[in-house]
Amino acid sequence: MKTEYFYIDINLWTFQLVNHGISPSANHTGDIEIHQIHRIFLTKGQYNKFLHKL
């Protein structure tokens, strides 16, 4: 079974959504290479509701 992690990336300085998507791997800390960006993981249902609102 293929594991998928659904996420949104938020800029912590401006509180703006900068990215969203599906990743095959996750570190679950929310830390990524750019320090002011934080990754928030969502369930598949939450992600689908988010996409429906876009």
Number of C-alpha atoms within 10 A of each C-alpha: 3 4 9 14 16 21 21 18 19 18 16 12 8 10 12 11 14 13 12 17 13 16 11 9 10 17 8 10 10 14 14 13 7 8 9 13 21 20 22 15 20 15 12 14 10 13 19 12 11 13 11 8 7 5
